[in-house]
């Protein structure tokens, strides 16, 4: 196996030559263009030589500030080929977030995707001491500023042969412990930290995934999660390792529309994707006649019964197989077509997922491969095996990865995939890395069957003023099952009781509001309406009957605006920023405790 990502890609290109490696769209065109392995190497070499011509090379910090696109990964590989260090930015990062990372890494060069990102990067040039040059992927964006260059102009710099020798020399000198990337965590608390990953981390993840997953050159993946995050980026590298095709999607909101076109066989996902898909299916189901609903319910019940056997690698009884065949024709095929019709399995991570969602999609023959990981562990620490798994856990621990639980219940990880440390933050590194073990900050346990269960973020655990420990994630998962709750954040640390901020599912709520004879259906008015508040109280009280009294939500406030990446309430992987939201809604929260 190759010891360096750049060498690995070139070795694969020799094998696959004119086969497709990437599919991508240009501009507004709906037709996908195809890039061969040979052309990938040609363009990657142009990027490498263009960077060399501008004076960049070994250990240079190269920024990529863009939404997903084929140029993103080509630039990534081009920079890695000259032993540079790639520093990605989330596509909607603010000017201040970009400035912080540029300043800490002393970055001089940055790729940007579109006009909005260019404007932010130009502001950073004016307000930082290091950034000098910007290349814009979108050739339609004007680059009149002398500090900017279009993608085509930049690639033309790589046509000169005089840099061939330097590039070949750097490729030969590339080492497995070369720093490959610095990925800044979104920071649900505190300031962002730059996670340093070397080539060995990625190569180590390939080894463990080869032993766990079955991915080959026959597979097609849809790249819709942000490449700036470790999950999609590590998966993209792994697809290259396997010789599979990757299709780039710049706008994740288009994923449902694109799936039937691309027809992927595998695809990275997050729990929120299944929540939205499930809600859409259930909403549509409610419109059906009773007979059709009964057929749907029967089919899902059959699927659930089959899952009982499948998850333990047991043979499904013949009679149940017949029922499953019928259910597949009547219901499952339609659900699988939502995902394009060819899906074999869907890696899923990034946040907690409701077990009910896993049970539903597995019943419908959609294999959601749920797992656990972190940026600091090059993504996957555990995931489902294809034959034996538990729908109440985060899968089995990956091969060649060691996990132990500390005395205070913290998940700790060791192995080749564990990061080198936090960039320019030795004190933070010392807190998180002890004798090679990464202290995840997550609470969890390992079952007798060897399954890893992550229960909560240790920092997120709340202690009420009465001295009781409460898991907000546990309560949030229970209440998220309600079709009228879109988002929820539970509050209660050092408070006398538990409270919550709730964003309603307004499409469902407006239907109910009409039935309650409410005429003003504006979101801001609905969340203040006493009938609606009473309606939610009844539902919440019912949902939390199984909780201990000290865990139950006593008061709540309905919000008209959802938590989102745009209003900085969610991280790039759609995790709630509890600390920031608590500060933003400080007055609202204090009012519930008056």
C-alpha positions, -999 to 999 in steps of 0.1 A, spaced: 0 0 0 12 35 -8 26 56 20 15 89 7 -18 102 -8 -1 117 -39 17 85 -47 -15 65 -41 -35 85 -66 -8 82 -93 -6 44 -88 -43 41 -92 -43 62 -123 -18 38 -139 -43 10 -133 -76 28 -143 -62 51 -170 -93 62 -191 -119 51 -166 -141 77 -150 -129 90 -116 -151 122 -112 -185 134 -125 -193 171 -122 -215 199 -136 -203 231 -151 -224 262 -144 -262 257 -146 -260 228 -170 -278 197 -158 -257 172 -177 -227 157 -159 -193 158 -174 -168 130 -168 -132 132 -159 -108 102 -165 -80 92 -142 -55 102 -168 -69 137 -171 -71 139 -133 -34 135 -131 -27 159 -160 -48 186 -143 -34 179 -108 1 182 -122 -9 216 -137 -20 228 -103 12 215 -87 34 233 -112 14 265 -111 18 266 -73 56 260 -77 57 288 -103 42 311 -77 69 301 -51 49 276 -30 61 241 -21 69 219 9 50 229 40 32 259 24 -2 264 38 -27 264 9 -63 274 17 -94 261 -1 -125 283 6 -153 268 -16 -184 247 -19 -180 212 -33 -167 211 -68 -143 190 -89 -117 218 -87 -118 215 -49 -103 180 -49 -80 186 -78 -65 216 -60 -63 195 -28 -43 167 -47 -22 193 -65 -11 209 -33 -5 176 -16 17 166 -45 42 193 -37 41 184 0 21 215 8 -4 215 37 -41 220 27 -63 242 50 -100 240 41 -126 265 50 -164 258 53 -181 274 23 -202 298 43 -175 308 68 -176 344 80 -149 369 72 -137 368 108 -135 330 108 -114 331 76 -92 358 90 -86 338 122 -74 307 103 -53 327 78 -36 346 107 -29 314 127 -15 294 98 3 325 82 -14 315 49 -3 333 17 -24 316 -9 -61 306 -12 -84 290 -37 -120 304 -35 -151 291 -52 -176 319 -60 -181 357 -59 -192 358 -23 -162 338 -11 -139 360 -32 -153 392 -16 -146 377 19 -111 367 9 -103 402 -5 -115 416 28 -91 392 46 -62 404 23 -69 440 34 -71 430 71 -43 404 74 -6 405 71 0 373 51 -26 365 24 -13 376 -10 -29 356 -38 -64 343 -46 -74 319 -74 -112 317 -82 -126 284 -94 -156 300 -111 -143 314 -144 -174 336 -147 -164 357 -116 -145 389 -125 -109 389 -113 -98 424 -122 -79 427 -90 -42 420 -96 -41 399 -64 -67 375 -80 -65 350 -108 -91 328 -126 -89 291 -125 -80 289 -162 -52 315 -159 -38 297 -129 -38 263 -146 -20 278 -176 9 286 -154 13 249 -150 19 242 -186 56 250 -184 79 219 -184 106 236 -164 88 227 -132 85 190 -141 118 180 -124 109 198 -92 75 182 -90 90 147 -96 116 153 -70 89 164 -44 68 133 -53 97 110 -47 107 127 -14 71 126 0 69 109 33 41 92 52 46 115 82 43 147 60 16 170 74 -12 167 49 -39 190 62 -50 213 91 -88 210 95 -103 236 119 -131 221 140 -163 241 139 -161 247 176 -194 240 194 -176 256 224 -146 279 225 -124 291 196 -117 268 166 -87 244 168 -67 233 138 -65 195 138 -32 183 122 -35 151 101 -6 136 82 -6 112 53 -2 82 76 -35 91 92 -53 87 59 -34 57 48 -42 41 82 -79 48 77 -78 31 42 -64 -1 58 -91 -3 85 -119 6 60 -107 -21 36 -112 -47 63 -146 -34 72 -163 -21 41 -168 -34 5 -161 -6 -19 -147 -11 -54 -142 5 -88 -178 -4 -96 -191 20 -70 -205 55 -75 -207 81 -47 -225 115 -45 -203 141 -27 -228 164 -11 -215 169 25 -189 196 28 -154 186 16 -141 211 43 -152 185 69 -132 153 76 -161 129 69 -166 137 32 -129 145 26 -116 113 40 -143 94 21 -133 111 -11 -97 100 -6 -109 65 2 -129 64 -30 -97 72 -49 -80 45 -31 -107 20 -41 -110 33 -77 -146 43 -74 -164 72 -91 -172 104 -71 -199 129 -83 -196 164 -69 -227 184 -58 -221 221 -49 -256 227 -34 -266 201 -8 -302 213 -9 -304 197 -43 -295 162 -31 -330 147 -33 -334 160 -69 -299 147 -80 -300 112 -65 -323 97 -92 -299 112 -118 -266 100 -103 -280 68 -89 -251 63 -63 -243 30 -48 -227 45 -17 -229 80 -1 -218 98 31 -248 111 51 -256 128 84 -286 120 107 -304 152 97 -307 138 61 -328 109 74 -349 130 97 -360 152 67 -365 122 44 -385 103 70 -407 133 78 -413 138 41 -424 101 37 -447 103 67 -463 135 55 -469 120 21 -483 88 37 -509 108 56 -525 119 23 -530 83 12 -563 63 14 -566 39 43 -559 7 22 -526 21 9 -515 32 44 -523 -3 57 -501 -19 30 -473 5 39 -476 -3 76 -477 -40 69 -446 -38 47 -426 -19 73 -436 -44 100 -424 -72 77 -391 -53 72 -386 -49 109 -391 -86 114 -365 -94 88 -341 -69 104 -342 -90 136 -326 -119 117 -303 -98 94 -286 -78 122 -275 -111 138 -265 -127 105 -293 -153 109 -312 -169 80 -346 -153 74 -374 -180 76 -388 -189 41 -423 -176 49 -409 -142 60 -387 -141 28 -419 -144 7 -435 -116 26 -404 -95 22 -404 -101 -15 -440 -88 -17 -432 -58 6 -403 -49 -15 -424 -47 -47 -452 -28 -30 -432 -3 -8 -395 -8 -3 -386 -2 -40 -403 32 -39 -384 42 -8 -351 30 -23 -358 50 -54 -357 81 -33 -320 74 -29 -316 67 -66 -324 30 -66 -289 16 -65 -278 22 -30 -258 -6 -13 -251 12 20 -249 47 34 -222 57 58 -237 80 84 -221 99 113 -216 134 127 -243 134 154 -267 112 173 -294 95 153 -328 84 167 -328 45 168 -363 47 154 -350 62 122 -324 35 119 -351 8 124 -373 24 98 -348 26 70 -333 -8 77 -368 -22 76 -372 -6 42 -340 -23 30 -319 9 31 -287 0 49 -277 30 69 -242 23 82 -241 44 113 -208 51 130 -188 73 154 -157 93 147 -141 127 150 -118 150 130 -90 141 154 -94 104 145 -95 109 107 -133 102 109 -143 66 116 -137 50 150 -166 26 147 -193 16 123 -217 -13 115 -204 -45 100 -223 -56 70 -236 -88 86 -237 -82 124 -247 -50 140 -269 -34 167 -293 -6 159 -288 8 194 -251 14 191 -225 32 169 -213 0 154 -182 -22 161 -148 -7 166 -128 -4 134 -99 -29 128 -65 -15 139 -82 11 161 -81 8 199 -108 22 222 -110 22 259 -134 39 284 -117 60 311 -127 58 348 -151 88 343 -167 72 312 -149 91 285 -142 74 251 -105 73 244 -90 63 210 -55 51 199 -41 41 165 -26 53 132 -57 74 125 -52 96 156 -41 131 148 -7 147 155 -21 176 177 -37 210 174 -18 235 153 0 261 174 -19 250 205 5 228 226 -16 232 258 -48 220 241 -29 192 225 -15 181 259 -51 180 273 -64 159 245 -35 135 238 -21 114 266 3 86 259 -10 84 224 -47 82 235 -71 108 222 -95 120 249 -126 125 228 -147 145 253 -176 120 246 -192 99 272 -199 63 263 -194 26 269 -186 -7 251 -212 -34 253 -205 -71 261 -209 -78 224 -182 -52 215 -205 -25 203 -195 11 210 -223 33 224 -218 71 226 -242 86 251 -234 123 252 -208 150 251 -192 152 286 -192 190 284 -229 189 274 -240 169 304 -261 192 327 -262 193 364 -293 209 378 -292 231 409 -308 201 427 -276 181 420 -291 158 393 -271 150 361 -292 152 329 -283 142 294 -298 168 270 -291 146 240 -313 118 255 -342 142 259 -337 158 225 -338 125 207 -370 115 225 -388 147 216 -374 149 181 -396 119 173 -426 142 174 -436 153 138 -444 188 151 -409 194 164 -383 204 138 -354 213 162 -349 213 200 -322 224 224 -326 214 261 -313 237 288 -309 231 325 -272 233 337 -272 248 372 -309 256 368 -337 245 391 -355 226 363 -351 216 327 -364 238 299 -362 239 261 -361 261 230 -382 245 203 -385 252 166 -418 238 153 -422 219 121 -443 247 106 -458 228 76 -474 203 99 -482 230 125 -501 252 100 -525 223 91 -532 218 129 -536 256 133 -563 257 107 -581 229 125 -579 249 157 -596 279 138 -564 300 139 -564 324 110 -530 340 113 -506 314 101 -475 335 102 -447 317 120 -440 346 144 -477 347 153 -481 309 157 -453 305 183 -470 331 204 -505 317 201 -519 302 234 -537 274 216 -505 264 199 -485 266 231 -511 244 249 -510 220 220 -472 216 223 -474 212 261 -498 183 258 -476 165 233 -444 172 253 -459 159 285 -470 127 267 -436 122 251 -416 125 284 -438 102 305 -410 76 306 -384 102 318 -375 107 355 -392 137 370 -360 157 372 -353 150 335 -386 164 322 -390 197 305 -410 220 327 -411 251 305 -404 257 269 -403 285 243 -413 281 207 -390 299 182 -400 312 147 -365 310 132 -348 276 128 -312 270 140 -290 270 109 -254 273 96 -263 307 82 -272 321 117 -242 304 132 -263 282 155 -252 249 137 -218 236 129 -209 225 93 -221 190 102 -254 204 116 -245 199 153 -261 224 177 -237 251 191 -252 249 226 -230 276 242 -236 301 214 -273 295 213 -275 299 251 -259 332 248 -280 343 218 -312 334 236 -300 345 271 -330 368 277 -355 342 265 -340 315 287 -339 338 318 -376 346 312 -385 309 316 -368 308 350 -383 341 363 
